[in-house]
Amino acid sequence: MSRIAILGLAALATVAMPYHRFLGAPIVVFDPPDGRKTVAELATELKEEQAKAIKEAVDPLREKFEEFVGKAAKGEKLEALKTEVDESLTKMNAKLTEQFATLEQKLLEGGGGQPQREKSMGELFAEDPKVKEFLAQANPRGRIDLQAKTTLTSLTTAAGGSVGDAIQTTRLPGILPLPQRRMTVRDLLSQGQMDGSTLEYVKETGFTNNAGMVAEGAAKPSSDIQLDLVSTSAKVIAHYMKASRQVLSDISQLRSIIDQRLLYGLAYKEESQLLNGDNTGQNLNGIIPQATAYSAPVSLADLNIIDVLRLAMLQAALAEYPASGHVLHPTDWASIETLKDGEGRYIIGNPQGTTTPTLWGLPVVATQSITVRKFLTGAFKLGAQVFDRWAARVEVATENEDDFIKNLVTVLAEERVALAVYRPEAFIYGDFDTALAA
């Protein structure tokens, strides 16, 4: 915004003499156009031209003002002098108008652009209705403020009207976390605690049943049983994050977010290991690598995906381990839910229903930890058990010297678990495409 303030002539006559020395040229302030040279950058180039133009415009008016004040103090008539002062003011306005137009043009040329031209301060002053009304008075009194306003924009540059830096953003409270997968495989299994690092159990691996009818005085038949000692060890699942003490103190929610995210990471890895661990290195020996391959006990006509799961249940039941659940990829479960009969009706239920996912009376666990088009059906609680040596926990430490002197903390989450698959034949693992093609 630029401003020119001109005191009325009559007011000058009554102004106290010590203020006389402050009479001078009007002050004009320009805001630099966006992306162009600023006034400061053009100051050297325009300094001499400005000084000359202002001197030529203002000095005659200053002399008239001094004469006006002197005669007013003596009580002399001022009408003729007032006319001369008005003429000098008009000449000053013309010179200022020309000088401001020249300055504006050079600013535009220096900035490399040709935006729409705005009126100079002299033009605005000369055309302003308030100025015209003021000068038309017989004895002008008072003060006139002329304001030239620029268009306010959201820019953050040095251009006139740029107010973007004053705009406050709206930030919602809290932290929006990433989506999290529901972990449900562990819930299918029996739970247990263990001592030490190794878990051992005796497993029956064979039984020969020779029980029979025995005549009086005849020898009894002998049966046989085979036992095997199975050993598995607890494996550690762990990860950590580093953070500064300052950020943990300044962001109240951050510690809880870190704790929750680290624990989620443990559960995510655990679920994958319970199903798919290959027993190499520090991997668990998962259920799927030990499961019995699907083999349809009977043949059915027009076999579909629902039929395959029912035959898998039958296979487990024939092994004396009635199934207690199914594990499927969400894609396969969705394809089952959307199956329709010949009349377009959904086969397994109403889409508006809210019951827990079940099929053939057994719960269905839909998880991305199992591959698409694969399935696992079995007696989960009878056939396997998960043991916790260390329950999942979060610890914070600054144990090394480097972290201590840098105000860094390590947030560590870890657990130590073991998996015992007692009966591989209790689990039936297969491929839908292979089963349907058989």
C-alpha positions in Angstrom: 0.0 0.0 0.0 1.3 3.5 -0.8 0.1 6.7 0.7 0.4 10.5 0.1 -0.8 12.8 2.8 -1.2 16.5 1.9 -2.0 19.1 4.6 -4.6 21.8 3.8 -3.3 25.2 3.0 -5.3 26.9 5.7 -4.0 24.4 8.3 -0.4 25.4 7.3 -1.1 29.0 8.2 -1.8 28.0 11.8 0.9 25.4 12.2 3.5 26.1 14.9 6.7 27.4 13.6 9.0 24.7 14.9 7.2 22.2 12.6 7.9 24.3 9.6 11.2 22.5 8.9 9.5 19.2 8.5 7.6 20.3 5.3 9.0 18.4 2.3 8.3 15.9 -0.4 5.6 13.3 0.0 6.7 9.8 0.9 5.8 7.1 -1.6 6.3 3.4 -1.0 6.1 0.8 -3.7 5.9 -3.0 -3.3 8.0 -4.9 -5.8 6.1 -6.9 -8.4 6.4 -10.7 -8.1 9.5 -12.0 -9.9 10.9 -8.6 -10.8 13.6 -6.2 -9.6 12.8 -4.6 -6.3 13.0 -0.9 -5.6 16.2 -1.5 -3.7 17.8 -3.2 -6.8 16.8 -0.3 -9.0 17.8 2.4 -6.4 21.2 3.2 -7.8 19.8 3.5 -11.4 16.9 5.8 -10.4 18.5 7.8 -7.5 19.6 10.8 -9.6 16.4 10.9 -11.6 14.2 10.7 -8.5 16.2 13.4 -6.7 16.0 15.8 -9.7 12.3 15.2 -10.4 11.3 15.7 -6.7 13.5 18.8 -6.4 12.0 20.4 -9.5 8.5 19.6 -8.3 8.7 20.4 -4.6 11.2 23.3 -4.3 8.8 25.9 -5.9 6.0 24.7 -3.7 8.2 24.9 -0.6 9.1 28.5 -1.4 5.4 29.4 -1.7 4.6 27.6 1.6 7.3 29.6 3.4 6.0 32.8 1.9 2.5 31.8 2.8 3.5 31.1 6.4 5.4 34.4 6.7 2.5 36.6 5.4 0.0 34.7 7.5 2.0 35.6 10.6 1.9 39.3 9.6 -1.8 39.2 8.9 -1.4 40.1 5.2 -4.0 39.1 2.5 -3.4 35.7 1.1 -5.9 35.4 -1.8 -3.3 36.1 -4.6 -0.7 33.9 -2.9 -3.3 31.1 -2.5 -3.8 31.1 -6.2 0.0 30.8 -6.8 0.2 28.0 -4.3 -2.6 26.1 -6.1 -0.8 26.5 -9.4 2.5 25.3 -7.8 0.6 22.3 -6.3 -0.8 21.5 -9.8 2.6 21.6 -11.3 4.0 19.4 -8.6 1.3 16.8 -9.2 2.1 16.8 -12.9 5.8 16.3 -12.3 5.2 13.6 -9.7 2.8 11.9 -12.1 5.5 11.9 -14.8 8.2 10.7 -12.4 6.1 7.9 -11.0 5.1 6.7 -14.5 8.8 6.6 -15.5 9.7 4.7 -12.3 6.8 2.2 -12.8 7.9 1.6 -16.4 11.5 0.9 -15.4 10.3 -1.4 -12.7 8.3 -3.4 -15.2 11.2 -3.5 -17.7 13.6 -4.5 -15.0 11.3 -7.4 -13.9 11.0 -8.9 -17.4 7.2 -8.8 -17.5 4.4 -6.6 -18.8 1.5 -7.0 -16.4 -1.5 -4.8 -16.7 -0.5 -1.2 -16.0 -1.9 0.4 -12.8 -2.3 4.1 -12.3 0.5 6.0 -10.8 0.3 7.7 -7.4 0.2 11.1 -9.1 -2.7 10.0 -11.3 -4.6 8.6 -8.4 -4.0 11.8 -6.4 -5.2 14.1 -9.2 -8.3 12.0 -10.0 -9.3 11.3 -6.4 -12.8 12.9 -5.6 -11.7 13.8 -2.1 -8.7 15.8 -3.4 -10.8 17.6 -5.9 -13.4 18.4 -3.2 -10.7 19.6 -0.9 -9.0 21.9 -3.4 -12.4 23.4 -4.4 -12.9 24.8 -0.9 -12.5 28.5 -0.4 -10.4 28.0 2.7 -9.3 24.3 2.7 -8.7 22.8 6.1 -7.8 19.4 7.3 -5.9 16.4 5.9 -6.4 14.0 3.0 -5.1 10.4 2.9 -4.8 8.8 -0.4 -4.5 5.0 -0.3 -3.6 2.8 -3.3 -4.6 -0.8 -2.6 -3.3 -3.9 -4.4 -5.2 -7.1 -4.9 -4.5 -9.5 -2.0 -3.5 -13.0 -3.1 -2.3 -16.2 -1.4 1.3 -15.8 -2.8 4.2 -16.0 -0.4 6.5 -13.9 -2.6 7.5 -10.3 -2.2 4.9 -9.1 -4.7 2.4 -6.5 -3.6 -0.7 -8.0 -1.9 1.0 -11.3 -1.2 -0.4 -12.5 2.1 0.1 -16.2 1.9 2.5 -16.3 4.8 -0.3 -15.2 7.1 -2.6 -18.1 6.1 -2.7 -20.7 8.8 -3.2 -24.4 7.7 -5.8 -26.5 9.4 -4.2 -29.6 11.0 -6.3 -32.3 12.5 -5.2 -33.6 15.9 -3.4 -36.9 16.4 -1.7 -39.2 13.9 -3.5 -41.2 11.3 -1.9 -44.7 11.3 -1.5 -47.0 8.3 -4.1 -49.8 7.9 -3.5 -52.9 10.0 -4.2 -56.5 9.3 -6.3 -58.6 11.8 -4.2 -61.4 13.2 -6.4 -64.4 13.8 -4.3 -67.6 13.2 -3.0 -67.6 16.7 -6.5 -67.6 18.0 -7.1 -70.9 16.3 -4.3 -72.6 18.2 -3.9 -73.8 21.7 -1.8 -71.5 23.9 1.0 -72.4 26.3 4.0 -71.1 28.3 7.4 -72.7 28.3 10.6 -72.6 30.4 14.1 -72.6 28.9 14.9 -72.2 25.2 14.0 -75.8 24.1 10.6 -77.4 23.9 10.5 -81.2 23.8 7.6 -83.6 23.5 7.1 -87.3 22.9 5.0 -88.0 19.8 3.3 -91.3 18.9 4.4 -92.0 15.3 3.0 -95.4 14.8 0.6 -98.0 16.2 0.0 -101.6 15.2 -3.3 -102.9 16.5 -3.4 -106.6 16.7 -6.2 -106.9 19.1 -8.4 -109.9 18.4 -10.7 -112.6 19.7 -8.8 -115.2 21.8 -9.9 -118.7 22.6 -9.6 -120.2 26.0 -6.0 -121.3 26.6 -4.7 -119.7 23.4 -1.9 -117.1 23.2 -2.9 -113.5 23.1 -1.8 -111.4 20.1 0.9 -108.6 20.5 0.4 -105.0 19.3 3.1 -102.4 18.7 3.5 -98.7 19.3 6.2 -96.3 18.1 7.2 -93.1 19.9 9.5 -90.3 18.9 11.1 -87.5 20.8 10.5 -84.2 19.0 12.5 -81.1 19.9 11.9 -77.5 18.8 13.3 -74.2 20.1 11.9 -70.8 20.9 12.7 -68.2 18.2 13.0 -64.5 18.8 11.0 -62.0 16.7 12.2 -58.4 17.2 12.7 -55.0 15.7 13.3 -51.4 17.0 13.1 -47.7 16.3 15.3 -44.9 17.4 14.0 -41.5 18.5 15.2 -38.5 20.3 14.1 -37.7 23.8 13.0 -34.3 22.6 10.6 -35.7 20.0 9.1 -38.2 22.4 8.5 -35.4 24.9 7.2 -32.9 22.4 4.8 -35.3 20.5 2.6 -36.8 23.2 1.1 -39.4 20.9 4.3 -40.6 19.3 5.4 -43.0 22.1 2.1 -44.8 22.0 2.1 -44.9 18.2 5.6 -46.4 18.2 4.7 -49.0 20.8 1.6 -50.0 19.0 3.3 -50.1 15.6 6.2 -52.2 16.9 3.8 -54.7 18.5 1.8 -54.9 15.4 5.0 -55.7 13.4 5.7 -58.6 15.8 2.2 -60.0 15.3 2.4 -59.6 11.6 5.6 -61.6 11.4 4.4 -64.2 13.9 1.3 -65.0 11.9 3.4 -65.6 8.7 5.8 -67.8 10.7 3.0 -69.9 12.3 1.7 -70.7 8.8 4.7 -70.7 6.5 7.9 -70.9 8.7 10.3 -73.3 6.9 12.4 -74.4 9.9 15.6 -73.0 8.5 17.9 -70.7 10.5 15.8 -68.8 13.0 12.4 -69.6 11.3 9.7 -71.5 13.0 8.6 -74.9 11.6 5.2 -73.7 10.4 1.9 -75.6 10.0 1.8 -75.6 6.2 5.2 -77.1 5.5 4.2 -80.0 7.9 0.5 -80.3 6.8 -0.9 -83.3 4.9 -1.5 -82.8 1.2 -5.1 -82.6 0.2 -6.5 -85.8 -1.4 -10.2 -86.0 -2.0 -11.5 -89.0 -0.1 -14.5 -89.3 -2.5 -15.3 -88.1 -6.0 -18.1 -85.5 -6.6 -19.8 -84.3 -9.7 -19.7 -80.6 -10.6 -17.1 -79.9 -7.9 -16.8 -76.3 -6.7 -14.7 -74.4 -4.2 -17.1 -75.0 -1.4 -17.1 -78.7 -2.1 -13.3 -78.8 -1.9 -13.3 -77.4 1.6 -16.0 -79.9 2.7 -13.9 -82.8 1.3 -10.8 -81.4 3.2 -12.9 -81.6 6.4 -13.7 -85.2 5.6 -10.1 -86.0 5.0 -9.2 -84.6 8.5 -12.1 -86.4 10.1 -11.0 -89.8 8.6 -7.6 -89.2 10.2 -9.5 -89.0 13.5 -9.0 -85.2 13.8 -12.3 -83.4 13.1 -11.5 -80.0 11.6 -12.1 -76.8 13.7 -11.5 -74.1 11.1 -10.5 -73.0 7.6 -7.7 -70.5 6.6 -8.2 -68.8 3.3 -6.9 -65.7 1.4 -9.5 -62.8 1.5 -9.8 -63.1 -2.3 -10.9 -66.7 -2.1 -13.3 -66.0 0.7 -14.9 -63.2 -1.3 -15.3 -65.5 -4.3 -17.1 -68.0 -2.0 -19.4 -65.4 -0.5 -20.4 -64.1 -4.0 -21.3 -67.5 -5.4 -24.9 -67.6 -6.7 -27.3 -70.3 -7.7 -29.0 -70.6 -11.1 -31.6 -68.0 -10.1 -29.0 -65.4 -9.0 -29.4 -66.0 -5.3 -26.4 -66.0 -3.0 -25.6 -69.5 -1.9 -24.1 -69.0 1.6 -26.2 -66.2 3.0 -27.7 -62.7 2.8 -25.1 -60.0 1.9 -26.8 -57.8 4.6 -26.0 -60.3 7.3 -23.4 -59.6 9.9 -22.6 -63.0 11.3 -19.0 -64.2 11.8 -17.6 -65.8 8.6 -18.3 -69.6 8.7 -18.4 -72.4 6.3 -19.8 -75.9 6.9 -20.2 -74.9 10.6 -16.5 -73.9 11.0 -15.0 -70.5 11.5 -13.2 -69.0 8.4 -10.0 -67.0 9.0 -9.3 -64.8 6.0 -5.7 -63.6 6.0 -3.1 -62.5 3.4 -0.5 -64.7 5.1 -1.7 -67.6 3.0 -1.4 -67.5 -0.8 -4.3 -66.9 -3.1 -6.0 -70.1 -4.3 -4.5 -72.1 -1.4 -6.4 -73.4 1.7 -5.7 -74.9 5.1 -8.3 -76.9 6.9 -7.7 -78.7 10.1 -8.1 -79.5 13.8 -6.0 -76.5 14.9 -6.4 -76.8 18.7 -5.7 -80.6 18.7 -3.0 -80.6 16.1 -0.8 -77.7 17.2 0.1 -75.4 20.0 2.0 -72.1 20.3 4.2 -71.4 23.3 5.3 -68.1 24.6 8.8 -67.9 26.2 8.8 -64.1 26.2 5.4 -62.4 25.8 5.5 -59.5 23.3 6.9 -56.5 25.1 8.3 -53.0 24.4 11.5 -51.7 26.1 13.2 -48.3 26.0 16.9 -47.9 26.6 19.9 -45.5 26.2 22.5 -48.1 26.9 25.3 -47.1 24.5 27.4 -44.0 25.1 26.7 -42.5 21.7 22.9 -42.6 22.3 23.3 -41.2 25.8 25.3 -38.1 24.8 23.0 -37.5 21.8 19.7 -37.8 23.8 18.6 -40.7 21.6 16.6 -43.6 22.9 16.0 -47.1 21.4 12.5 -48.4 21.5 12.7 -52.2 21.1 9.8 -54.7 20.7 10.4 -58.4 20.9 8.9 -61.8 21.6 10.2 -65.3 21.8 7.8 -68.1 20.7 7.9 -71.8 19.8 5.4 -73.8 17.7 4.7 -77.5 18.2 2.8 -79.3 15.5 1.7 -82.5 17.2 -0.3 -84.0 14.4 0.6 -83.1 10.8 -2.2 -85.3 9.6 -4.7 -83.0 11.5 -4.0 -80.3 8.9 -5.0 -80.5 5.2 -3.3 -78.1 2.8 -4.2 -77.8 -0.8 -4.7 -75.8 -4.0 -8.2 -75.0 -5.3 -7.2 -75.0 -8.9 -5.5 -78.4 -8.6 -8.5 -79.9 -6.6 -11.1 -78.6 -9.1 -9.1 -80.0 -12.0 -8.8 -83.5 -10.6 
